[in-house]
Amino acid sequence: MATKPSWLTTNPSTGSGNGTISNSASAHTGRVARTGTVTVTGVGVSTPATYRVTQTPKEEFASFNNGDSMSVDKAGGAVTISGKSNSAKLTFAWVGTSDVTLPTSYTAAGSTVTNAATITGDPGATAQYDFSIALTFPANSTVDDIVRTLKVTASGGQSVQIAITQSAGDATLKVTPAEITIPQDGSAVSVEVTSNTSWSVS
């Protein structure tokens, strides 16, 4: 005898004479439809009646928990970017060029997965799962914000991007040497300026 699937709620659970059974379920986040069979037995009826229930799946997707943008401190350091998906595999890539190296692996449903490889056990078939990727950002040594865009693509081609804005670094200015002597004939002596911002001499 088939047992009602745990994700399905039927109401009422008992009745007498003609009646209606309402069938409902929690939202299904997996990308593969789930099915089950419900058995209805009757007093004095030797053969139970059954009906099959199918719940449609969620379309394949990937999303970042921070939406389409987030920020990183000017000092840089380790940053974890997380999201949700129900894809069989995820591929992470920078849009354009980036000075931040993508790691060879990320975490999906609690397991370490190689970037662009199929996730062992395919957890997304039955439910959405959490994923995260750890990135290490260098300090921003410029006086401008740096925007890097990370894209994750699901196995079905669906993709989502997140713009990661790193705040501007501190302005710096240094002259070398700190003291010079110009010869009697007035010929030029150079002073080197090391800076990440515009400067003027007065």
C-alpha positions as a Markdown table, in Angstrom:
| # | Residue | x | y | z |
|---|---|---|---|---|
| 1 | Met | 0.0 | 0.0 | 0.0 |
| 2 | Ala | 1.4 | 3.4 | -1.0 |
| 3 | Thr | 2.1 | 5.9 | 1.7 |
| 4 | Lys | 1.3 | 9.5 | 1.3 |
| 5 | Pro | 4.5 | 11.5 | 0.7 |
| 6 | Ser | 5.7 | 13.6 | 3.7 |
| 7 | Trp | 5.6 | 16.9 | 1.7 |
| 8 | Leu | 1.9 | 16.5 | 1.0 |
| 9 | Thr | -0.9 | 17.7 | 3.3 |
| 10 | Thr | -4.4 | 16.2 | 2.9 |
| 11 | Asn | -7.5 | 17.6 | 4.6 |
| 12 | Pro | -9.6 | 16.0 | 5.9 |
| 13 | Ser | -7.9 | 12.8 | 6.8 |
| 14 | Thr | -11.2 | 11.0 | 7.4 |
| 15 | Gly | -14.7 | 11.3 | 6.2 |
| 16 | Ser | -18.0 | 9.5 | 5.5 |
| 17 | Gly | -20.1 | 9.3 | 2.4 |
| 18 | Asn | -19.3 | 11.7 | -0.5 |
| 19 | Gly | -16.6 | 14.2 | 0.2 |
| 20 | Thr | -13.7 | 16.2 | -1.1 |
| 21 | Ile | -10.0 | 15.9 | -0.1 |
| 22 | Ser | -7.9 | 19.0 | -0.3 |
| 23 | Asn | -4.3 | 18.4 | -1.3 |
| 24 | Ser | -1.6 | 21.1 | -0.6 |
| 25 | Ala | 2.1 | 21.2 | -0.1 |
| 26 | Ser | 4.9 | 23.6 | 0.9 |
| 27 | Ala | 6.6 | 25.4 | -1.9 |
| 28 | His | 8.8 | 23.0 | -3.9 |
| 29 | Thr | 12.3 | 24.5 | -4.6 |
| 30 | Gly | 13.9 | 21.6 | -6.4 |
| 31 | Arg | 14.1 | 21.6 | -10.2 |
| 32 | Val | 12.7 | 18.1 | -10.7 |
| 33 | Ala | 8.9 | 17.5 | -10.1 |
| 34 | Arg | 8.1 | 15.4 | -7.1 |
| 35 | Thr | 5.4 | 12.8 | -7.1 |
| 36 | Gly | 3.6 | 10.5 | -4.7 |
| 37 | Thr | 0.6 | 8.3 | -4.2 |
| 38 | Val | -2.3 | 8.8 | -1.8 |
| 39 | Thr | -4.3 | 5.7 | -0.6 |
| 40 | Val | -7.9 | 6.0 | 0.5 |
| 41 | Thr | -9.3 | 3.0 | 2.4 |
| 42 | Gly | -13.0 | 2.4 | 3.1 |
| 43 | Val | -14.6 | 0.4 | 5.8 |
| 44 | Gly | -15.8 | -2.8 | 4.2 |
| 45 | Val | -14.0 | -2.1 | 0.9 |
| 46 | Ser | -11.4 | -4.8 | 0.1 |
| 47 | Thr | -9.5 | -2.8 | -2.5 |
| 48 | Pro | -8.3 | 0.7 | -1.5 |
| 49 | Ala | -8.6 | 3.6 | -4.0 |
| 50 | Thr | -5.4 | 5.5 | -4.9 |
| 51 | Tyr | -4.6 | 8.7 | -6.7 |
| 52 | Arg | -1.2 | 10.1 | -7.8 |
| 53 | Val | 0.0 | 13.6 | -6.9 |
| 54 | Thr | 2.6 | 15.6 | -8.8 |
| 55 | Gln | 4.0 | 18.9 | -7.7 |
| 56 | Thr | 5.6 | 21.0 | -10.3 |
| 57 | Pro | 9.3 | 22.0 | -9.8 |
| 58 | Lys | 10.9 | 25.4 | -9.5 |
| 59 | Glu | 12.7 | 26.6 | -12.6 |
| 60 | Glu | 16.5 | 26.2 | -12.4 |
| 61 | Phe | 18.0 | 29.3 | -10.8 |
| 62 | Ala | 20.9 | 30.8 | -8.9 |
| 63 | Ser | 20.8 | 33.9 | -6.8 |
| 64 | Phe | 23.1 | 35.9 | -4.5 |
| 65 | Asn | 21.9 | 36.6 | -1.0 |
| 66 | Asn | 23.1 | 40.2 | -1.2 |
| 67 | Gly | 21.1 | 40.8 | -4.4 |
| 68 | Asp | 23.0 | 42.5 | -7.3 |
| 69 | Ser | 25.5 | 44.5 | -5.3 |
| 70 | Met | 27.7 | 44.5 | -2.1 |
| 71 | Ser | 30.6 | 46.4 | -0.7 |
| 72 | Val | 34.1 | 45.5 | 0.4 |
| 73 | Asp | 36.3 | 47.5 | 2.8 |
| 74 | Lys | 39.3 | 49.4 | 1.3 |
| 75 | Ala | 41.6 | 47.2 | 3.4 |
| 76 | Gly | 40.4 | 44.1 | 1.5 |
| 77 | Gly | 40.8 | 40.7 | 3.0 |
| 78 | Ala | 38.7 | 37.5 | 3.0 |
| 79 | Val | 35.1 | 38.0 | 1.9 |
| 80 | Thr | 32.5 | 35.2 | 1.6 |
| 81 | Ile | 29.7 | 35.6 | -1.0 |
| 82 | Ser | 26.7 | 33.4 | -0.6 |
| 83 | Gly | 23.5 | 32.5 | -2.4 |
| 84 | Lys | 21.0 | 29.8 | -3.3 |
| 85 | Ser | 20.5 | 27.6 | -6.3 |
| 86 | Asn | 18.9 | 24.3 | -7.4 |
| 87 | Ser | 21.3 | 23.7 | -10.3 |
| 88 | Ala | 23.3 | 20.5 | -10.8 |
| 89 | Lys | 26.4 | 22.6 | -11.2 |
| 90 | Leu | 27.6 | 26.2 | -10.8 |
| 91 | Thr | 30.2 | 28.1 | -12.7 |
| 92 | Phe | 31.8 | 31.2 | -11.2 |
| 93 | Ala | 33.6 | 33.8 | -13.4 |
| 94 | Trp | 34.6 | 37.4 | -13.3 |
| 95 | Val | 32.9 | 39.7 | -15.9 |
| 96 | Gly | 35.8 | 41.4 | -17.6 |
| 97 | Thr | 39.2 | 41.4 | -15.9 |
| 98 | Ser | 39.8 | 41.3 | -12.2 |
| 99 | Asp | 42.9 | 41.3 | -10.0 |
| 100 | Val | 41.1 | 38.9 | -7.6 |
| 101 | Thr | 41.8 | 35.2 | -8.3 |
| 102 | Leu | 38.8 | 32.9 | -8.2 |
| 103 | Pro | 39.3 | 29.9 | -6.0 |
| 104 | Thr | 39.2 | 26.5 | -7.7 |
| 105 | Ser | 36.3 | 25.4 | -5.4 |
| 106 | Tyr | 33.3 | 26.6 | -3.6 |
| 107 | Thr | 30.8 | 25.2 | -1.1 |
| 108 | Ala | 27.3 | 23.8 | -2.1 |
| 109 | Ala | 24.9 | 22.1 | 0.2 |
| 110 | Gly | 27.7 | 21.7 | 2.8 |
| 111 | Ser | 30.1 | 20.0 | 0.4 |
| 112 | Thr | 33.2 | 21.3 | -1.3 |
| 113 | Val | 32.7 | 21.4 | -5.1 |
| 114 | Thr | 35.2 | 22.2 | -7.9 |
| 115 | Asn | 34.1 | 25.3 | -9.9 |
| 116 | Ala | 32.1 | 24.3 | -13.0 |
| 117 | Ala | 31.9 | 20.6 | -11.9 |
| 118 | Thr | 28.7 | 18.6 | -11.3 |
| 119 | Ile | 27.7 | 18.7 | -7.6 |
| 120 | Thr | 27.8 | 15.2 | -6.1 |
| 121 | Gly | 24.4 | 13.8 | -5.2 |
| 122 | Asp | 22.6 | 16.6 | -7.2 |
| 123 | Pro | 20.9 | 18.2 | -4.1 |
| 124 | Gly | 19.2 | 20.8 | -6.4 |
| 125 | Ala | 17.0 | 18.1 | -7.9 |
| 126 | Thr | 14.9 | 17.9 | -4.8 |
| 127 | Ala | 15.3 | 21.3 | -3.1 |
| 128 | Gln | 17.3 | 24.5 | -3.3 |
| 129 | Tyr | 20.6 | 24.6 | -1.5 |
| 130 | Asp | 22.9 | 27.2 | -0.1 |
| 131 | Phe | 26.2 | 27.9 | -1.8 |
| 132 | Ser | 29.2 | 30.2 | -0.9 |
| 133 | Ile | 32.5 | 31.2 | -2.4 |
| 134 | Ala | 35.4 | 32.7 | -0.5 |
| 135 | Leu | 37.4 | 35.5 | -2.2 |
| 136 | Thr | 40.4 | 37.4 | -1.0 |
| 137 | Phe | 40.6 | 41.0 | -2.0 |
| 138 | Pro | 43.8 | 43.1 | -2.0 |
| 139 | Ala | 43.8 | 46.5 | -0.3 |
| 140 | Asn | 42.6 | 49.3 | -2.5 |
| 141 | Ser | 45.7 | 51.5 | -3.0 |
| 142 | Thr | 43.9 | 53.9 | -5.3 |
| 143 | Val | 41.7 | 56.9 | -4.4 |
| 144 | Asp | 38.8 | 55.5 | -6.5 |
| 145 | Asp | 36.3 | 52.9 | -5.7 |
| 146 | Ile | 37.0 | 49.6 | -7.6 |
| 147 | Val | 34.0 | 47.6 | -8.9 |
| 148 | Arg | 34.4 | 44.0 | -9.8 |
| 149 | Thr | 31.5 | 41.9 | -11.1 |
| 150 | Leu | 31.1 | 38.2 | -10.3 |
| 151 | Lys | 28.8 | 36.0 | -12.3 |
| 152 | Val | 27.5 | 32.6 | -11.4 |
| 153 | Thr | 25.9 | 30.5 | -14.2 |
| 154 | Ala | 23.7 | 27.4 | -13.6 |
| 155 | Ser | 24.0 | 24.3 | -15.7 |
| 156 | Gly | 20.9 | 25.4 | -17.7 |
| 157 | Gly | 22.6 | 28.6 | -18.7 |
| 158 | Gln | 20.7 | 30.9 | -16.2 |
| 159 | Ser | 23.1 | 33.4 | -14.7 |
| 160 | Val | 23.1 | 36.2 | -12.1 |
| 161 | Gln | 25.7 | 38.9 | -11.4 |
| 162 | Ile | 26.8 | 40.8 | -8.3 |
| 163 | Ala | 28.8 | 44.0 | -8.5 |
| 164 | Ile | 31.3 | 44.1 | -5.6 |
| 165 | Thr | 32.4 | 47.7 | -4.9 |
| 166 | Gln | 35.6 | 48.2 | -2.9 |
| 167 | Ser | 35.8 | 51.5 | -1.2 |
| 168 | Ala | 38.6 | 53.9 | -2.2 |
| 169 | Gly | 41.9 | 53.7 | -0.4 |
| 170 | Asp | 43.6 | 56.6 | 1.5 |
| 171 | Ala | 45.3 | 59.3 | -0.5 |
| 172 | Thr | 49.1 | 59.1 | -0.2 |
| 173 | Leu | 51.8 | 61.5 | -1.1 |
| 174 | Lys | 55.6 | 61.2 | -0.6 |
| 175 | Val | 58.6 | 63.1 | -1.9 |
| 176 | Thr | 62.1 | 61.7 | -2.2 |
| 177 | Pro | 64.6 | 63.0 | -1.1 |
| 178 | Ala | 63.2 | 65.2 | 1.6 |
| 179 | Glu | 66.0 | 67.7 | 1.1 |
| 180 | Ile | 68.0 | 68.8 | -2.0 |
| 181 | Thr | 70.8 | 71.2 | -2.9 |
| 182 | Ile | 70.8 | 73.0 | -6.2 |
| 183 | Pro | 74.3 | 73.6 | -7.6 |
| 184 | Gln | 75.7 | 77.2 | -8.0 |
| 185 | Asp | 75.1 | 77.1 | -11.7 |
| 186 | Gly | 71.4 | 76.5 | -11.2 |
| 187 | Ser | 71.1 | 73.2 | -13.0 |
| 188 | Ala | 68.0 | 71.1 | -12.3 |
| 189 | Val | 67.8 | 68.6 | -9.5 |
| 190 | Ser | 64.9 | 66.1 | -9.5 |
| 191 | Val | 62.6 | 65.2 | -6.6 |
| 192 | Glu | 60.5 | 62.0 | -7.0 |
| 193 | Val | 56.8 | 62.2 | -6.1 |
| 194 | Thr | 55.1 | 59.0 | -5.2 |
| 195 | Ser | 51.3 | 59.4 | -5.0 |
| 196 | Asn | 48.0 | 57.9 | -5.8 |
| 197 | Thr | 46.2 | 61.2 | -6.1 |
| 198 | Ser | 46.6 | 64.5 | -8.0 |
| 199 | Trp | 49.0 | 67.0 | -6.5 |
| 200 | Ser | 50.4 | 70.5 | -7.1 |
| 201 | Val | 53.5 | 72.4 | -6.2 |
| 202 | Ser | 53.5 | 75.7 | -4.4 |
